[in-house]
Amino acid sequence: MLSLVLQIVLIFFAPFRKRSHGIWLHRLLWLAYLGADYISTLALGSILTDRYCNVGADLTKQTLTAFWAPFLLVHLGGPDNITSYSVEDNELWLRHFFGVVVQVSVALVVLVLSMMKTTRLLVPSILIFIAGIIKFGERTFALRAASTKQIKNSAVKKDQLAYLVSTYRDVSRPDAQSNGETLSDISDAKFILLVYCYFLIFKPHIVGTLVTSAWQIRHLRMHNKEDIGFRFISIELSFFYDILHTKATVVHRMACRVIRIASLVSIMIAFYFFHTTEKRGHESSDLIITYTLLSVALFLEFYSALHLVISKWTVISLLRLNKKWTTTLAKLISRVENHIFCLGNKGQWSERMGQYSLIKAVMKNKESNRFKKAWDFLFEGEESAKVSKILEKTVIKHAKNLVEPLEQYGEYVDLITRIRSSWISNSTLDRYNLTEIKNKMKEETFEQSIMLWHMVTDICYFVTNNAPRNSEQGQMREALYRLSNYMMYLLMEIETINDASRNRRNYNGGNNLRM
């Protein structure tokens, strides 16, 4: 029953993870994620031990407990909305696969031992066993699809790119464009498809595969539109979250949709067979547990099916069919998904950014002992700041200033070089007599330059503290300070797919900051 409770916690609270920065929610999901596998595995081993060691035990009770074993496979498969807690879990998909083989074998042994004595619950046991294998297999394939190697291999081919380009042109030029409508006026459904085109092209980018300059500039152009910039980014990042931490890449394939229907039907038939089976001799407590397992499994399958239908991925599948009725249905699903499951555009993310101050971190490391660090990890969480409107406008404004000059350069690496050069030539460094840092930036790596700019921002922030906090200058000062801390947060705290351990070793604690 504890395994079942953990499954309920995961399926109902996991969707809030990407749009909430609350420490208690993340700790709850962390404990439920780790505990779900351990509890299910422990219970499965306990049932097997009971079959071997208690040879003279009540046959009726053992038959019912053997029927519980396939349910544990369903629990080990996990819900659709969380397959991994961190990106490192995806790299361990092969270990998870071997775990699947072992645990399926244990459940099969339990069923065979039960069938050798009685076949009373044979049919429902086999049906739940099939559903468990399906769920377990989905999770393994989802972990594999989210691994670094598979994402690198998912680069868009030339024929696929041609299709995406045509789709991009069709969607980004709405039918009503002649009436003066802008890109922000197209339907939510078509906007999702537009974002999806960019997502497919840039998906390998998160593991270090570079994207051509032309698409990079198009991408910047989409982000620097005031009416859609942050909306575009939030949906795009939502897609990235789905492929890294959910079963989205697996369950939204046509074959898997058919298999998912088979899984749902299997549980329904198993429920019917168990309900019509003779139950004389069973303890009422065992029957309550069994009915609870069946009822909740059935409810969770229907709940998952509902999310499967009402999702951005289904909207994309319908729009790609390019039929009038599928387009209408896609628009309807998009509205429902946007206003119910995502709670509007704000539901795509938390609208908060993590904060990491190098100076504060150094001071904290000197003052904190191990107990204080453990307490902070468990209960304090990470510092964060709300993304203000003035920060959004500032980011979009600077993105606009970057796009036009970049079109003359050919390679993506040159784009980054040019952007960094414009940063270094910034007059702010000369204004505050930071010419030594300015010269040093020309020699440093990208990561080191982020650290240097963070130090520069800290200096400027505390020097220019005379502006009223509520004034435009004061709000801008605060926003840029928070943005600087966010860049350090990304560098120091976030374990990226590419090479998290190397970054953490090279820049841990600011010890390698060379001024």
Residue, then its C-alpha position, 0 to 999 in steps of 0.5 A: m500500500l505504501s508503494l501505491v501511495l508513492q505512485i499517487v504522490l508522483i502522478f499528482f505532484a510531478p506536473f507541478r515540478k517544472r512550474s514551481h520553485g518550492i523546496w517542500l514540493h521538490r523534496l516531496l517528489w525527491l523522496a517519493y521518486l527514490g522511495a517508490d522503486y525501493i519499496s516496490t522492489l522490497a515488496l516484490g522480494s518479500i512476496l517471493t520469500d513468502r512463497y519459498c519459505n512459508v510452504g505450509a502457509d494458507l494457500t488462499k492467502q498466498t494466491l492473493t499475495a501472488f496476485w499483488a506481484p504484477f501490480l508492483l511491476v506497474h508501480l516500478g514502471g512509474p507514472d508518465n509525468i516523471t521518469s527521472y529526477s535529474v539528467e544523470d538518471n537518464e544515463l543509467w538507463l542500461r542499469h535500469f534495463f537490467g533491473v527490469v529483467v531481474q524484477v520481471s523474472v522475480a514476478l514471473v517466478v511468483l506467478v509460476l509458483s502460484m499456478m503450480k498450486t492453483t489457477r484461480l487468479l491466473v487470467p487477471s494475474i497474466l493481464i496485470f503482468i502484461a500491463g506491468i511489462i508495458k509500463f516498465g518497458e516505457r520507462t526504460f525506453a524513455l530513459r534511453a531516449a533522454s540519454t546524451k548519446q540518443i539526443k545527439n543522434s536525434a539531429v534533424k536529417k535533411d529531408q526532415l529539415a525541409y519539412l520543418v522549414s515548410t511547416y515553419r513558413d506556413v505557421s509563421r505566416p498566418d492566413a490572416q496576415s494580410n489583415g495586419e495580424t502579427l505572429s502573436d495573433i495566430s492560434d495557440a495550437k499553431f504557435i505550439l507547432l511553430v515552437y516545436c519546429y525550433f525544438l526539433i532543430f535545437k534538441p541536439h544543441i543541449v548536449g553540445t551539437l552546434v546548430t547552423s548560424a542561420w537557424q541560430i539567428r532565426h531563433l534569436r528573432m523569435h525570442n526578441k519579439e516583445d509580444i511572444g518572446f518569453r511565451f516562446i521560450s517557456i513552451e520550448l523549455s517545456f518540451f525540453y523538460d518533457i523529453l528529459h524527465t517524462k515518457a513524452t518521447v515514448v507514449h506519444r508515438m502511434a504504436c505506443r498509443v495502441i499499446r497503452i490502450a491494450s494496457l488499459v483494457s488489460i486492467m479493466i478485464a483483470f478487474y472484471f475477472f477478479h470481481t467475478t471470481e469466488k472469494r470464499g476463504h479470503e480475509s476481508s483486509d486482503l480483499i480490501i487491499t486487492y480492490t484498492l490496487l485494482s481500482v487505483a490502477l484503473f483510475l491512474e490509467f484513465y488519468s494518464a490517458l486523459h493527460l495523453v490526449i490533452s497535451k501539447w504533443t497531441v496538438i502537434s500530432l493533429l496539426r501535422l495531419n493537416k486536415k480541417w477537422t484535426t486542426t479544429l480539434a487541435k485548437l480545442i485541445s490546446r485551449v483545454e490544456n492551456h487553461i486547465f493543466c497549465l493554468g494559462n501561459k504562467g503554468q509553463w514555468s515558475e517565473r523564478m530564476g535561481q540565485y547564486s552569489l559567489i561572495k555569499a557562497v564563500m562567506k557561507n562556506k567559511e561559517s557553516n559546519r556539516f550539520k548546517k549544510a545538511w539542514d540547508f540542503l533539506f529544508e532551506g532550498e535554493e535562493s530564487a528571484k522573480v523574473s520582473k517585467i523590466l528584466e524581460k523587456t531589458v533582455i528582449k531589447h538587448a536581443k534585438n540589438l544583437v540580431e541585426p549585426l550577426e547576420q553577416y557572420g557565417e559560423y555559430v562559433d563566430l556568433i558567440t565570439r562576436i557577442r563576447s567581444s561586444w560584452i568586453s568592449n562595454s564602456t562599463l568596465d572603463r567607467y569603473n576603472l576595471t581595465e585589468i578585468k577587461n584585459k583578462m576577459k580576452e584570455e578567459t574561457f566562456e565559463q571564466s568570463i561569466m565569473l568575471w562578469h559576475m564579480v564586475t556586476d557585484i562591484c557595480y551593484f554595491v557602488t551604485n546604491n544611491a538610486p531609489r529602489n522603486s525608481e526605474q534606475g533602481q529596478m533596473r539595477e536590481a534586475l541586472y544584479r539578479l540576472s548576474n546571480y542567475m548566470m552564476y547559478l547556471l554555472m555552479e549549481i545546474e548539472t548540465i547534460n554535457d559535462a556537469s562534473r567537469n564544470r563543478r570540479n573546475y569552478n567549485g567555490g570560486n577557487n579558480l577565479r583568477m583576477 
